[in-house]
Amino acid sequence: MPSRNALIGAILFIIYLALYGGFVILTAFAPSVMEITPLAGVNLAILYGFGLILAALLLAVVYGVLCRNEEETSGGSDQ
């Protein structure tokens, strides 16, 4: 049975894989959609790419918060 941290990591990976897969599918099969400029003359491909970077950072923070040890969250150390 996988550990709790491995399970959380796998779930977050699947979420990111879905986001990235959407980017690849849109780029490959609907390039005209990626050419749309919804914001300040910047096309959707660039915005989606930046969104992927931000999503990766956010998922890393979520993983770090969810996978903390109980000792780290209590704030004390027994030395």
CYANA upper distance limits for C-alpha pairs under 8 A (distance plus 0.5 A):
  2 PRO  CA      6 ALA  CA      6.55
  2 PRO  CA      7 LEU  CA      6.89
  3 SER  CA      7 LEU  CA      6.80
  4 ARG  CA      8 ILE  CA      6.74
  4 ARG  CA     67 CYS  CA      8.50
  5 ASN  CA      9 GLY  CA      6.58
  5 ASN  CA     67 CYS  CA      6.22
  6 ALA  CA     10 ALA  CA      6.59
  7 LEU  CA     11 ILE  CA      6.74
  8 ILE  CA     12 LEU  CA      6.72
  8 ILE  CA     63 TYR  CA      7.54
  8 ILE  CA     66 LEU  CA      8.36
  8 ILE  CA     67 CYS  CA      8.40
  9 GLY  CA     13 PHE  CA      6.52
  9 GLY  CA     63 TYR  CA      7.27
 10 ALA  CA     14 ILE  CA      6.69
 11 ILE  CA     15 ILE  CA      6.85
 12 LEU  CA     16 TYR  CA      6.79
 12 LEU  CA     59 LEU  CA      7.04
 12 LEU  CA     63 TYR  CA      8.14
 13 PHE  CA     17 LEU  CA      6.44
 14 ILE  CA     18 ALA  CA      6.66
 15 ILE  CA     19 LEU  CA      6.98
 16 TYR  CA     20 TYR  CA      6.58
 16 TYR  CA     55 ALA  CA      7.96
 16 TYR  CA     56 ALA  CA      7.60
 17 LEU  CA     21 GLY  CA      6.28
 18 ALA  CA     22 GLY  CA      6.63
 19 LEU  CA     23 PHE  CA      7.02
 19 LEU  CA     52 LEU  CA      7.72
 20 TYR  CA     24 VAL  CA      6.80
 20 TYR  CA     52 LEU  CA      7.54
 21 GLY  CA     25 ILE  CA      6.52
 22 GLY  CA     26 LEU  CA      6.52
 23 PHE  CA     27 THR  CA      6.58
 23 PHE  CA     45 ALA  CA      8.47
 23 PHE  CA     48 TYR  CA      7.63
 23 PHE  CA     49 GLY  CA      8.44
 24 VAL  CA     28 ALA  CA      6.53
 25 ILE  CA     29 PHE  CA      6.27
 25 ILE  CA     30 ALA  CA      7.92
 26 LEU  CA     30 ALA  CA      5.36
 26 LEU  CA     31 PRO  CA      6.79
 26 LEU  CA     33 VAL  CA      7.70
 26 LEU  CA     34 MET  CA      7.43
 27 THR  CA     31 PRO  CA      5.46
 27 THR  CA     34 MET  CA      7.01
 27 THR  CA     45 ALA  CA      8.26
 30 ALA  CA     34 MET  CA      7.54
 31 PRO  CA     35 GLU  CA      7.00
 32 SER  CA     36 ILE  CA      7.48
 33 VAL  CA     44 LEU  CA      7.96
 34 MET  CA     43 ASN  CA      7.02
 34 MET  CA     44 LEU  CA      5.36
 34 MET  CA     45 ALA  CA      5.40
 35 GLU  CA     43 ASN  CA      5.86
 35 GLU  CA     44 LEU  CA      6.58
 35 GLU  CA     45 ALA  CA      7.34
 36 ILE  CA     43 ASN  CA      5.84
 36 ILE  CA     44 LEU  CA      6.13
 37 THR  CA     41 GLY  CA      5.78
 37 THR  CA     42 VAL  CA      5.76
 37 THR  CA     43 ASN  CA      4.59
 37 THR  CA     44 LEU  CA      6.40
 38 PRO  CA     42 VAL  CA      7.43
 38 PRO  CA     43 ASN  CA      7.13
 38 PRO  CA     44 LEU  CA      7.24
 39 LEU  CA     43 ASN  CA      7.89
 42 VAL  CA     46 ILE  CA      7.20
 42 VAL  CA     47 LEU  CA      7.59
 43 ASN  CA     47 LEU  CA      7.08
 44 LEU  CA     48 TYR  CA      6.33
 45 ALA  CA     49 GLY  CA      6.56
 46 ILE  CA     50 PHE  CA      6.75
 47 LEU  CA     51 GLY  CA      6.56
 48 TYR  CA     52 LEU  CA      6.68
 49 GLY  CA     53 ILE  CA      6.98
 50 PHE  CA     54 LEU  CA      6.75
 51 GLY  CA     55 ALA  CA      6.44
 52 LEU  CA     56 ALA  CA      6.65
 53 ILE  CA     57 LEU  CA      6.92
 54 LEU  CA     58 LEU  CA      6.58
 55 ALA  CA     59 LEU  CA      6.48
 56 ALA  CA     60 ALA  CA      6.64
 57 LEU  CA     61 VAL  CA      6.86
 58 LEU  CA     62 VAL  CA      6.71
 59 LEU  CA     63 TYR  CA      6.54
 60 ALA  CA     64 GLY  CA      6.64
 61 VAL  CA     65 VAL  CA      6.67
 62 VAL  CA     66 LEU  CA      6.55
 63 TYR  CA     67 CYS  CA      6.37
 64 GLY  CA     68 ARG  CA      6.76
 68 ARG  CA     72 GLU  CA      6.94
 68 ARG  CA     73 THR  CA      7.42
 69 ASN  CA     73 THR  CA      7.15
 70 GLU  CA     74 SER  CA      6.93
 71 GLU  CA     75 GLY  CA      7.51
 71 GLU  CA     76 GLY  CA      7.75
 71 GLU  CA     77 SER  CA      8.03
 72 GLU  CA     76 GLY  CA      8.08
